[in-house]
Amino acid sequence: MPRLICYCFGHTDEDLRRDVREHGRSLIMERIVSTKKAGQCRCAEKNPAGR
């Protein structure tokens, strides 16, 4: 069963693995990090752990 990694955008561990296989690195993770740096994520509201 896929484990949800990003509650803001709904990405799972399987999504990240597939992304790395297809691109040689995770473009999904790069997007998550840049969005978070820009203050546009909603982790505190969407993630049950608040992060």
PDB file with SEQRES, HELIX, SHEET and CRYST1 records, atoms N, CA, C and O in Angstrom:
SEQRES   1 A   51  MET PRO ARG LEU ILE CYS TYR CYS PHE GLY HIS THR ASP          
SEQRES   2 A   51  GLU ASP LEU ARG ARG ASP VAL ARG GLU HIS GLY ARG SER          
SEQRES   3 A   51  LEU ILE MET GLU ARG ILE VAL SER THR LYS LYS ALA GLY          
SEQRES   4 A   51  GLN CYS ARG CYS ALA GLU LYS ASN PRO ALA GLY ARG              
HELIX    1 AA1 ASP A   13  HIS A   23  1                                  11    
HELIX    2 AA2 LEU A   27  LYS A   37  1                                  11    
HELIX    3 AA3 CYS A   43  LYS A   46  1                                   4    
SHEET    1 AA1 2 LEU A   4  CYS A   6  0                                        
SHEET    2 AA1 2 HIS A  11  THR A  12 -1                                        
CRYST1    1.000    1.000    1.000  90.00  90.00  90.00 P 1           1          
ATOM      1  N   MET A   1       0.844  -1.181   0.000  1.00  0.00           N  
ATOM      2  CA  MET A   1       0.000   0.000   0.000  1.00  0.00           C  
ATOM      3  C   MET A   1       0.889   1.244   0.000  1.00  0.00           C  
ATOM      4  O   MET A   1       1.788   1.358   0.832  1.00  0.00           O  
ATOM      5  N   PRO A   2       0.646   2.174  -0.924  1.00  0.00           N  
ATOM      6  CA  PRO A   2       1.457   3.390  -0.976  1.00  0.00           C  
ATOM      7  C   PRO A   2       1.286   4.231   0.286  1.00  0.00           C  
ATOM      8  O   PRO A   2       0.193   4.343   0.842  1.00  0.00           O  
ATOM      9  N   ARG A   3       2.403   4.819   0.720  1.00  0.00           N  
ATOM     10  CA  ARG A   3       2.379   5.677   1.909  1.00  0.00           C  
ATOM     11  C   ARG A   3       2.376   7.133   1.455  1.00  0.00           C  
ATOM     12  O   ARG A   3       3.219   7.537   0.653  1.00  0.00           O  
ATOM     13  N   LEU A   4       1.441   7.911   1.960  1.00  0.00           N  
ATOM     14  CA  LEU A   4       1.342   9.319   1.599  1.00  0.00           C  
ATOM     15  C   LEU A   4       2.529  10.073   2.184  1.00  0.00           C  
ATOM     16  O   LEU A   4       2.767  10.037   3.391  1.00  0.00           O  
ATOM     17  N   ILE A   5       3.265  10.750   1.322  1.00  0.00           N  
ATOM     18  CA  ILE A   5       4.449  11.507   1.726  1.00  0.00           C  
ATOM     19  C   ILE A   5       4.120  12.995   1.842  1.00  0.00           C  
ATOM     20  O   ILE A   5       4.540  13.663   2.787  1.00  0.00           O  
ATOM     21  N   CYS A   6       3.369  13.500   0.876  1.00  0.00           N  
ATOM     22  CA  CYS A   6       3.041  14.926   0.847  1.00  0.00           C  
ATOM     23  C   CYS A   6       1.536  15.107   0.920  1.00  0.00           C  
ATOM     24  O   CYS A   6       0.817  14.809  -0.034  1.00  0.00           O  
ATOM     25  N   TYR A   7       1.074  15.589   2.041  1.00  0.00           N  
ATOM     26  CA  TYR A   7      -0.358  15.794   2.232  1.00  0.00           C  
ATOM     27  C   TYR A   7      -0.862  16.998   1.435  1.00  0.00           C  
ATOM     28  O   TYR A   7      -2.031  17.035   1.052  1.00  0.00           O  
ATOM     29  N   CYS A   8      -0.010  17.968   1.184  1.00  0.00           N  
ATOM     30  CA  CYS A   8      -0.423  19.151   0.423  1.00  0.00           C  
ATOM     31  C   CYS A   8      -0.775  18.799  -1.020  1.00  0.00           C  
ATOM     32  O   CYS A   8      -1.765  19.288  -1.565  1.00  0.00           O  
ATOM     33  N   PHE A   9       0.046  17.949  -1.630  1.00  0.00           N  
ATOM     34  CA  PHE A   9      -0.119  17.651  -3.052  1.00  0.00           C  
ATOM     35  C   PHE A   9      -0.501  16.207  -3.327  1.00  0.00           C  
ATOM     36  O   PHE A   9      -0.690  15.827  -4.483  1.00  0.00           O  
ATOM     37  N   GLY A  10      -0.619  15.395  -2.281  1.00  0.00           N  
ATOM     38  CA  GLY A  10      -1.090  14.024  -2.432  1.00  0.00           C  
ATOM     39  C   GLY A  10      -0.091  13.043  -3.022  1.00  0.00           C  
ATOM     40  O   GLY A  10      -0.498  12.029  -3.589  1.00  0.00           O  
ATOM     41  N   HIS A  11       1.199  13.311  -2.907  1.00  0.00           N  
ATOM     42  CA  HIS A  11       2.221  12.415  -3.454  1.00  0.00           C  
ATOM     43  C   HIS A  11       2.516  11.275  -2.488  1.00  0.00           C  
ATOM     44  O   HIS A  11       2.550  11.463  -1.271  1.00  0.00           O  
ATOM     45  N   THR A  12       2.729  10.086  -3.055  1.00  0.00           N  
ATOM     46  CA  THR A  12       3.049   8.901  -2.258  1.00  0.00           C  
ATOM     47  C   THR A  12       4.511   8.521  -2.443  1.00  0.00           C  
ATOM     48  O   THR A  12       5.203   9.057  -3.308  1.00  0.00           O  
ATOM     49  N   ASP A  13       4.968   7.583  -1.612  1.00  0.00           N  
ATOM     50  CA  ASP A  13       6.330   7.077  -1.761  1.00  0.00           C  
ATOM     51  C   ASP A  13       6.519   6.448  -3.141  1.00  0.00           C  
ATOM     52  O   ASP A  13       7.600   6.552  -3.720  1.00  0.00           O  
ATOM     53  N   GLU A  14       5.489   5.802  -3.671  1.00  0.00           N  
ATOM     54  CA  GLU A  14       5.574   5.204  -5.009  1.00  0.00           C  
ATOM     55  C   GLU A  14       5.723   6.278  -6.087  1.00  0.00           C  
ATOM     56  O   GLU A  14       6.450   6.080  -7.061  1.00  0.00           O  
ATOM     57  N   ASP A  15       5.042   7.409  -5.919  1.00  0.00           N  
ATOM     58  CA  ASP A  15       5.176   8.519  -6.869  1.00  0.00           C  
ATOM     59  C   ASP A  15       6.622   9.001  -6.918  1.00  0.00           C  
ATOM     60  O   ASP A  15       7.169   9.235  -7.995  1.00  0.00           O  
ATOM     61  N   LEU A  16       7.238   9.148  -5.743  1.00  0.00           N  
ATOM     62  CA  LEU A  16       8.619   9.628  -5.677  1.00  0.00           C  
ATOM     63  C   LEU A  16       9.583   8.628  -6.305  1.00  0.00           C  
ATOM     64  O   LEU A  16      10.492   9.027  -7.032  1.00  0.00           O  
ATOM     65  N   ARG A  17       9.402   7.349  -6.040  1.00  0.00           N  
ATOM     66  CA  ARG A  17      10.266   6.322  -6.638  1.00  0.00           C  
ATOM     67  C   ARG A  17      10.151   6.327  -8.164  1.00  0.00           C  
ATOM     68  O   ARG A  17      11.158   6.272  -8.870  1.00  0.00           O  
ATOM     69  N   ARG A  18       8.931   6.392  -8.656  1.00  0.00           N  
ATOM     70  CA  ARG A  18       8.698   6.410 -10.105  1.00  0.00           C  
ATOM     71  C   ARG A  18       9.338   7.655 -10.725  1.00  0.00           C  
ATOM     72  O   ARG A  18       9.942   7.578 -11.795  1.00  0.00           O  
ATOM     73  N   ASP A  19       9.207   8.783 -10.060  1.00  0.00           N  
ATOM     74  CA  ASP A  19       9.777  10.036 -10.541  1.00  0.00           C  
ATOM     75  C   ASP A  19      11.295   9.929 -10.663  1.00  0.00           C  
ATOM     76  O   ASP A  19      11.869  10.381 -11.653  1.00  0.00           O  
ATOM     77  N   VAL A  20      11.944   9.336  -9.669  1.00  0.00           N  
ATOM     78  CA  VAL A  20      13.400   9.155  -9.705  1.00  0.00           C  
ATOM     79  C   VAL A  20      13.785   8.215 -10.842  1.00  0.00           C  
ATOM     80  O   VAL A  20      14.749   8.477 -11.561  1.00  0.00           O  
ATOM     81  N   ARG A  21      13.045   7.128 -11.011  1.00  0.00           N  
ATOM     82  CA  ARG A  21      13.335   6.193 -12.113  1.00  0.00           C  
ATOM     83  C   ARG A  21      13.213   6.883 -13.473  1.00  0.00           C  
ATOM     84  O   ARG A  21      14.038   6.664 -14.360  1.00  0.00           O  
ATOM     85  N   GLU A  22      12.193   7.708 -13.630  1.00  0.00           N  
ATOM     86  CA  GLU A  22      11.940   8.360 -14.913  1.00  0.00           C  
ATOM     87  C   GLU A  22      12.880   9.522 -15.209  1.00  0.00           C  
ATOM     88  O   GLU A  22      13.221   9.756 -16.368  1.00  0.00           O  
ATOM     89  N   HIS A  23      13.304  10.255 -14.179  1.00  0.00           N  
ATOM     90  CA  HIS A  23      14.077  11.481 -14.395  1.00  0.00           C  
ATOM     91  C   HIS A  23      15.489  11.451 -13.823  1.00  0.00           C  
ATOM     92  O   HIS A  23      16.262  12.385 -14.038  1.00  0.00           O  
ATOM     93  N   GLY A  24      15.834  10.395 -13.102  1.00  0.00           N  
ATOM     94  CA  GLY A  24      17.155  10.334 -12.496  1.00  0.00           C  
ATOM     95  C   GLY A  24      17.254  11.124 -11.197  1.00  0.00           C  
ATOM     96  O   GLY A  24      18.274  11.066 -10.511  1.00  0.00           O  
ATOM     97  N   ARG A  25      16.229  11.839 -10.866  1.00  0.00           N  
ATOM     98  CA  ARG A  25      16.112  12.583  -9.606  1.00  0.00           C  
ATOM     99  C   ARG A  25      14.630  12.848  -9.392  1.00  0.00           C  
ATOM    100  O   ARG A  25      13.826  12.611 -10.294  1.00  0.00           O  
ATOM    101  N   SER A  26      14.262  13.326  -8.238  1.00  0.00           N  
ATOM    102  CA  SER A  26      12.846  13.548  -7.958  1.00  0.00           C  
ATOM    103  C   SER A  26      12.449  14.991  -8.243  1.00  0.00           C  
ATOM    104  O   SER A  26      12.738  15.899  -7.464  1.00  0.00           O  
ATOM    105  N   LEU A  27      11.787  15.177  -9.367  1.00  0.00           N  
ATOM    106  CA  LEU A  27      11.255  16.498  -9.685  1.00  0.00           C  
ATOM    107  C   LEU A  27      10.111  16.849  -8.738  1.00  0.00           C  
ATOM    108  O   LEU A  27       9.881  18.019  -8.433  1.00  0.00           O  
ATOM    109  N   ILE A  28       9.406  15.832  -8.282  1.00  0.00           N  
ATOM    110  CA  ILE A  28       8.325  16.047  -7.308  1.00  0.00           C  
ATOM    111  C   ILE A  28       8.894  16.656  -6.032  1.00  0.00           C  
ATOM    112  O   ILE A  28       8.356  17.637  -5.518  1.00  0.00           O  
ATOM    113  N   MET A  29       9.977  16.080  -5.519  1.00  0.00           N  
ATOM    114  CA  MET A  29      10.576  16.587  -4.283  1.00  0.00           C  
ATOM    115  C   MET A  29      11.101  18.005  -4.487  1.00  0.00           C  
ATOM    116  O   MET A  29      10.979  18.845  -3.595  1.00  0.00           O  
ATOM    117  N   GLU A  30      11.683  18.275  -5.652  1.00  0.00           N  
ATOM    118  CA  GLU A  30      12.160  19.627  -5.938  1.00  0.00           C  
ATOM    119  C   GLU A  30      10.999  20.622  -5.902  1.00  0.00           C  
ATOM    120  O   GLU A  30      11.140  21.725  -5.373  1.00  0.00           O  
ATOM    121  N   ARG A  31       9.851  20.229  -6.465  1.00  0.00           N  
ATOM    122  CA  ARG A  31       8.666  21.089  -6.452  1.00  0.00           C  
ATOM    123  C   ARG A  31       8.160  21.302  -5.031  1.00  0.00           C  
ATOM    124  O   ARG A  31       7.793  22.416  -4.655  1.00  0.00           O  
ATOM    125  N   ILE A  32       8.142  20.230  -4.245  1.00  0.00           N  
ATOM    126  CA  ILE A  32       7.681  20.335  -2.858  1.00  0.00           C  
ATOM    127  C   ILE A  32       8.571  21.301  -2.082  1.00  0.00           C  
ATOM    128  O   ILE A  32       8.071  22.171  -1.369  1.00  0.00           O  
ATOM    129  N   VAL A  33       9.889  21.150  -2.219  1.00  0.00           N  
ATOM    130  CA  VAL A  33      10.836  22.000  -1.488  1.00  0.00           C  
ATOM    131  C   VAL A  33      10.692  23.461  -1.913  1.00  0.00           C  
ATOM    132  O   VAL A  33      10.658  24.349  -1.061  1.00  0.00           O  
ATOM    133  N   SER A  34      10.605  23.720  -3.223  1.00  0.00           N  
ATOM    134  CA  SER A  34      10.501  25.114  -3.670  1.00  0.00           C  
ATOM    135  C   SER A  34       9.174  25.744  -3.245  1.00  0.00           C  
ATOM    136  O   SER A  34       9.133  26.924  -2.895  1.00  0.00           O  
ATOM    137  N   THR A  35       8.106  24.975  -3.274  1.00  0.00           N  
ATOM    138  CA  THR A  35       6.804  25.480  -2.842  1.00  0.00           C  
ATOM    139  C   THR A  35       6.822  25.787  -1.350  1.00  0.00           C  
ATOM    140  O   THR A  35       6.277  26.797  -0.904  1.00  0.00           O  
ATOM    141  N   LYS A  36       7.456  24.901  -0.585  1.00  0.00           N  
ATOM    142  CA  LYS A  36       7.555  25.099   0.863  1.00  0.00           C  
ATOM    143  C   LYS A  36       8.389  26.346   1.175  1.00  0.00           C  
ATOM    144  O   LYS A  36       8.023  27.134   2.047  1.00  0.00           O  
ATOM    145  N   LYS A  37       9.513  26.526   0.462  1.00  0.00           N  
ATOM    146  CA  LYS A  37      10.359  27.708   0.671  1.00  0.00           C  
ATOM    147  C   LYS A  37       9.608  28.995   0.353  1.00  0.00           C  
ATOM    148  O   LYS A  37       9.843  30.030   0.977  1.00  0.00           O  
ATOM    149  N   ALA A  38       8.703  28.925  -0.623  1.00  0.00           N  
ATOM    150  CA  ALA A  38       7.925  30.102  -1.013  1.00  0.00           C  
ATOM    151  C   ALA A  38       6.756  30.352  -0.061  1.00  0.00           C  
ATOM    152  O   ALA A  38       6.012  31.320  -0.219  1.00  0.00           O  
ATOM    153  N   GLY A  39       6.601  29.466   0.934  1.00  0.00           N  
ATOM    154  CA  GLY A  39       5.534  29.630   1.914  1.00  0.00           C  
ATOM    155  C   GLY A  39       4.150  29.301   1.379  1.00  0.00           C  
ATOM    156  O   GLY A  39       3.143  29.783   1.897  1.00  0.00           O  
ATOM    157  N   GLN A  40       4.107  28.473   0.334  1.00  0.00           N  
ATOM    158  CA  GLN A  40       2.831  28.169  -0.308  1.00  0.00           C  
ATOM    159  C   GLN A  40       2.286  26.789   0.028  1.00  0.00           C  
ATOM    160  O   GLN A  40       1.305  26.356  -0.576  1.00  0.00           O  
ATOM    161  N   CYS A  41       2.895  26.093   0.971  1.00  0.00           N  
ATOM    162  CA  CYS A  41       2.376  24.774   1.341  1.00  0.00           C  
ATOM    163  C   CYS A  41       1.382  24.933   2.495  1.00  0.00           C  
ATOM    164  O   CYS A  41       1.326  25.973   3.152  1.00  0.00           O  
ATOM    165  N   ARG A  42       0.605  23.882   2.719  1.00  0.00           N  
ATOM    166  CA  ARG A  42      -0.375  23.900   3.810  1.00  0.00           C  
ATOM    167  C   ARG A  42      -0.170  22.682   4.698  1.00  0.00           C  
ATOM    168  O   ARG A  42      -1.130  22.067   5.164  1.00  0.00           O  
ATOM    169  N   CYS A  43       1.086  22.344   4.924  1.00  0.00           N  
ATOM    170  CA  CYS A  43       1.424  21.153   5.708  1.00  0.00           C  
ATOM    171  C   CYS A  43       0.777  21.176   7.091  1.00  0.00           C  
ATOM    172  O   CYS A  43       0.226  20.172   7.544  1.00  0.00           O  
ATOM    173  N   ALA A  44       0.848  22.305   7.745  1.00  0.00           N  
ATOM    174  CA  ALA A  44       0.330  22.390   9.116  1.00  0.00           C  
ATOM    175  C   ALA A  44      -1.159  22.068   9.185  1.00  0.00           C  
ATOM    176  O   ALA A  44      -1.631  21.517  10.180  1.00  0.00           O  
ATOM    177  N   GLU A  45      -1.901  22.410   8.132  1.00  0.00           N  
ATOM    178  CA  GLU A  45      -3.337  22.130   8.128  1.00  0.00           C  
ATOM    179  C   GLU A  45      -3.659  20.726   7.623  1.00  0.00           C  
ATOM    180  O   GLU A  45      -4.572  20.077   8.134  1.00  0.00           O  
ATOM    181  N   LYS A  46      -2.914  20.255   6.625  1.00  0.00           N  
ATOM    182  CA  LYS A  46      -3.270  18.997   5.964  1.00  0.00           C  
ATOM    183  C   LYS A  46      -2.608  17.758   6.553  1.00  0.00           C  
ATOM    184  O   LYS A  46      -3.192  16.674   6.515  1.00  0.00           O  
ATOM    185  N   ASN A  47      -1.402  17.897   7.096  1.00  0.00           N  
ATOM    186  CA  ASN A  47      -0.679  16.755   7.639  1.00  0.00           C  
ATOM    187  C   ASN A  47      -1.102  16.534   9.093  1.00  0.00           C  
ATOM    188  O   ASN A  47      -1.025  17.452   9.908  1.00  0.00           O  
ATOM    189  N   PRO A  48      -1.546  15.329   9.414  1.00  0.00           N  
ATOM    190  CA  PRO A  48      -1.966  15.059  10.798  1.00  0.00           C  
ATOM    191  C   PRO A  48      -0.855  15.318  11.819  1.00  0.00           C  
ATOM    192  O   PRO A  48      -1.137  15.621  12.979  1.00  0.00           O  
ATOM    193  N   ALA A  49       0.416  15.200  11.388  1.00  0.00           N  
ATOM    194  CA  ALA A  49       1.537  15.458  12.290  1.00  0.00           C  
ATOM    195  C   ALA A  49       1.861  16.950  12.364  1.00  0.00           C  
ATOM    196  O   ALA A  49       2.666  17.366  13.197  1.00  0.00           O  
ATOM    197  N   GLY A  50       1.244  17.756  11.505  1.00  0.00           N  
ATOM    198  CA  GLY A  50       1.453  19.199  11.530  1.00  0.00           C  
ATOM    199  C   GLY A  50       2.764  19.662  10.955  1.00  0.00           C  
ATOM    200  O   GLY A  50       3.270  20.717  11.337  1.00  0.00           O  
ATOM    201  N   ARG A  51       3.336  18.882  10.029  1.00  0.00           N  
ATOM    202  CA  ARG A  51       4.595  19.305   9.403  1.00  0.00           C  
ATOM    203  C   ARG A  51       4.626  18.978   7.948  1.00  0.00           C  
ATOM    204  O   ARG A  51       5.613  19.266   7.271  1.00  0.00           O  
TER     205      ARG A  51                                                      
END                                                                             
